Amino acid sequence: MLMNIQFFKFAAFLYFFGTLAYLAYIIFLKRGLSKIALIVISVGFASHTLALLTRYIEAGYTPVTNLHESLSFFAWMIIGILLIATLKYKVKVLGSFLAPIALILMLFAFALPKEILPLAPVLKSFWHPFHVIFAFLGNAMFTLTFCCGVMYLIQEHQLKSKKIGAMTKRLPSLNLLDDLSYQSLKFGFPLLTLGIITGAVWAEYAWGRYWGWDPKETWSLITWFLYAALLHQRLTVGWRGRKAAIMAIVGFLAVLFTFLGVNLILPGLHTYSNW
């Protein structure tokens, strides 16, 4: 078995137990559980990083060329954002929402073929690594935006219904959730933009045109417009709270469809079978 697969499996194993600890924390609200979860997830992230590095060495190219690698890379980015946001904002409950998403991606990646195949000619481009890094990092930031939106709606419902109970104590304040959502949007949108731009340059190199309205390209543009609208409304109209939270959730659904739905359902140049 290749070393990268061993590191990957160990990371998935640790993400599983880290996710359980985070979920136990939000149920029982024991500080020790959040510390355990953070340590386990951090060790898992280190193992996951080794998995990506060893796969890069074993393959000889950036390991984001098939669905297994892409799901793994996306999960790695999400956990990285989780660790950074937890350290910066001290919001322990973030892991209860972000870690399960990363774990689901890892489980799907685990079930897929893991062989390292020769690199397809279309992927032998200087721009490919930049495109995938920008795109996935932007999507990871939007995952945080999505989770903040979900938490905001839950907390708002609890407060409006005057059910000041356990869940209200577990979640951050509405102001903090709204601010964290905006900060992640503010960083995610330029990254998505750079992902689209570098993707267009790569497309010109690979297929001789910058833009061809391929399903992936079309849905990437739709996703970009959704987040552009949300950022515009926040900056000019002062959108906050519930409207922004709902729009963040809608935007993330578009991200998921662009990432998975298009590749699995809609035929096009960007489907993994065409690489």
N, C-alpha and C positions, 0 to 999 in steps of 0.2 A: 504494500500500500504506500502511495506517495506521502511524503511528510506533510504536504499541505492539507491533505484529507484528514490526517490525524489531528492536526491543530484545529481544523474546522470542526471536527466532531467534538473535541474537547470544549471549544468555544460554545457550541450549541448546547452542550451538556450544562455548562455554567450559566448560560443565558436562561435555560429552563429553571434552574434552581434560584437564580437571581430574580426572575419574574415571579416565582412563587413567593419569595420573601417580600417583594414589593407589594404583591396583592395581599399578603398577610398583614403587612404594615398598614395598608389603607383600611383593612377590616378591624384590626386590633389597636392600631395607633400606638405601637410600642416603638420607642426610639431605637432600641437595639436592633429591631428587624430592618429598619432603613439602613443602618450602618452595615449590617451583614449583607444586605442586598447590594449596596454600593460597592463593597469590597469584592463580592463574587462577580458582579457585572464588570468591574474594572479588570479583574484577572481574566475574565472571558474576553474582554476587548483586547487585552494584550495577546492572548492566544489567537484571536481572530486576526490581529495585525500580522502575527507570524505566519498564519495560514496564507494571507494575501501575498506577503513577501516571498515565502517559499514557492508559492504557485507562480509568481512572477519569474523567479529564478529558474524553476523547472520548465516553464513554458517558453520563456524568452520574450514575452510580450505582456502588455498590461492586461491582467486577467479579468476583463469585463467584455467577453466576446460571445457568451452564450447565456441562457437563462439562469443556469446554476450560478455562474460567476456574478451575473448582474444582481440577482437576489441577495447573494452573500455580500456583495459590495454595498448595496443599499442598506442592508441591516447593519453593517459595520459603520457606515456614515451616521445612521440614526443613533446608535449607541454612543458614538463619539460626541454628537450634539447633546445627548442626554447627560453625559459626564461633564461637559463644559457648562451647560445651563445649570446643572445641580450645584457645581462649585461656585458659579457666579451669583446665582439668585437664591441659593440655599433653600430651594423648594423641593423637599424630599419626595413629595407625592408625584412628581413628574415621572419617575420611573414606573409607577403603577399604570401609567397610560402609554408611555413610549416603549418600555421594555417588551410588553406583549406583542406590539406590532413588529418589532425586530425579531422576536422569537418566531412568529408566524412565517416571516420571510425566510428565516433559517430552516424551518421545518420543510417548507416547499423546496428550498434549495437542496436540502438533504435527500429528498425523494427523487431528484433529477439526476441524469447521467453526469458523472464528475470527471470523465476522461479529458485529458488534455489533447486537443486535436491541432493539426497544423493550421497556422493562421491563414484565413482566407485573404486573397489579394486585396479585396476592397478595404480590409482593416489595416493594411500596411501603410498607414499614413501618420505623419507627424502630428496631425490635428486630432486623431482619434482619442488619445489619452486625455487631452485638454477638454475635449467635448464631454466625455463621460464623467470626468471629475467635477466639472462645473455643473453639469445637469444633475448628477446624483447628490451633490452637496446642496444644491438649491432645493431638490425634492426632500432632503432630510430636514432642512430648515422649515419647509412647508408642513412636514409631519409634526414638528413642534407647534407650528401655528394652528394646525388642526386640533391637536390635543388640548391646547389652550382654549380653543373655541368650544370644544366639548365640555371641558371643565367649567368654563364660564356659564354655559347654558344650564348645567346642573346646579351650580352655585346660585345663579340668579333665580332659578325655579324654587330652590330651597328657601331663599330669603323672601321672595314674593309670597310664597304660601305660608310664611311665618313658621316653617318647620325647622327651627334652629336646633338641629340635633347633631348626631355623630358625623354625618356627611359634611355639614357646614364647617365643622371643626377640622375636618381632614383636608379640605380644599383651601387654597390661598384666597386672598381677598379679590373682589372683582377688579379693582384697580390694578393689582399686580398681574392678574391674568391678562387683562387688556394690554398692559404695557409690554409684557413678555410676548404676546401675540404680535404686537406691532414691531417689536425689535426683530423677531424672527422673520417677519414679512419684509422688513427693510433690508435685511441681509439676503434673504432668499430670492427676492425679485431680480437684483442685479446678477446673481449667479445663474438664474434661469436664462436671463438675457444673454449672458456670455455663452451659456450652453447652446443656445439657438444659433448665435453668431458663428461660433467655432464649428457647429454642426453643418452650417451652410457652406463654410469654407471647405470642410471635409467632403461635402457632397459634390462640390465643384471639382475637387481632386479625384473623387471616386467615380462620379457619373457624368461629369462635364456640365453640370448646372448647379447653381446655388440653391434653387428652390424648384420643386416639381409638384407640389400639392400631393405628395405621398400621404397616406393616412397618418403616419407618425408625425410628419411635418405639420399637417393640418391640425391635428389635435394638440400638438405642442403650441401652435399659435393660439388656439382657443384657450388653452390653459394660461398662456401668457396674458391674453386680454382679460381673463377673469381676475388674475392677480393685479394687473395694471389698473383695472377698474377699482379694485379694493384699495390699493395704495393711493390712487387719485382721490377717492372719496374720503379717505382718512386725512389726507393732507389738505384738501381744499374745502370739503364740506364739514369735516370734523366728525366723520363716522367713528363711533365708538360702541363698545358694548355689544348688544344683541345682534344688530345688523352685521357688524364686522365679524362676529363669531360665526353666524350662519354662512356668510360669504366665504369664510376661511374653510369651513367644512365642505362647501360646494367645490371650492378650488381644489381641495385635496382629492375629492372623488374624481375630478378631471385628471389629476396627476396619476392616480392609480389606473384609470382607463388608458391614459397615454402610455404608461409604462407596461402594463400587463394586457389590458383589453385589446389594444391595437396589435400587439405582437402575437396574441393567441387567436384573435377573431378575424381581424381585417388583413387581407393579403397586401403585401407591399414590399418595397425594397428594404425596409428596416426589420422585417421579420427575421428571426434568428436562422430560420431554415435557408434564407437566401444569402447568408454569409458563408 
